[in-house]
Amino acid sequence: MTAAISAKVLERFPAGSPRGSWPAEEYAARRRAQGEPATVVMDLESDAFLVVVPADDEG
């Protein structure tokens, strides 16, 4: 099953980070502190964590 998500990717982080390291979550937390609704999702095809925000439907 594939779900279509309308989101803008802010940053990509490889899934193989050292144990105890959460760079995608830390980056998303910094963006949320700045008022952006950043979220972390897993891209299974590229084996990476993506930090995303909702896409602007305007434009």
Sequence and secondary structure as in RCSB ss.txt:
>XXXX:A:sequence
MTAAISAKVLERFPAGSPRGSWPAEEYAARRRAQGEPATVVMDLESDAFLVVVPADDEG
>XXXX:A:secstr
      EEEEEEEES   TT  HHHHHHHHHHHTT   EEEEETTTTEEEEEEE     
